């Protein structure tokens, strides 16, 4: 009797990868994102009340914004579109300045969501740091909306293929897809929120109080110029395997694994946060 082994389909392989995620991402976290240009750490501290460590902007959950002074300032146009900061109080938003706009975040029709999904009033002000990077400061104005004890961050990355980006950051890196929603009429775009948290009760259905990425597809704009580096604490070997299956590229391996995501953003993965 003879037997033959059939090659696994890509769908079967991805299903296996998702099953293995629970074994390798139990203590994973979004460590930091590095942008180009001089550090605006003092501005973040004075304007938004966020702590600093040298040139880094430090959030209470351990996430950091870091900056490469030798690189060209991130223009926030075709790559990293900006940084969002979820503030704990209306007073903190008022102190940040700018003209806050109230948005009513209801169930999104694309993708289709439950019409009974809790509505959230979201007050947001569009600011610019000293290097003209866009910074959105927001506060959940609804009485029953969760708010972080301290400011929490999100970094907005422009992508050309939203499903491919979601696949990489969830199956490849082990993040959770917290929500997808259309940004119309405020923006002609679709957004997906991902992070190392299962809490999707935040004002944008991101994890309130935890760092996250917003992957944003902009209608009619396919060009992406990757200009940010994402640093993740996780198992580098397993991430390298999964990244290659989910549209990423493995640049180098070792204690620190260097990857690129499907849009070309640099991703560094290490089990030891001190190596990042």
Secondary structure, 3 states (H helix, E strand, C coil): CCCCCCCCCHHHHHHHHHHHHHHHCCCCEEEEEEEECCCCHHHHHHHHCCEEECCEEECCCCCEEEEECCCCCCCCCCCEEEEEEECCCHHHHHHHCCCCEEEEECCCECCECCCCCCCEEEEEEEEECCCCCEEEEEEECCCCCCCCCCCEEEEEEECCCHHHHHHHHHHHCCCEEEEEEECCCCCCEEEEEEECCCCCCCCCCCCCCCCEEEEEEECCCCCCCCCEEEEEECCHHHHHHHHHHCCCEEEECCCEEEEECCCCCEEEEECCHHHC
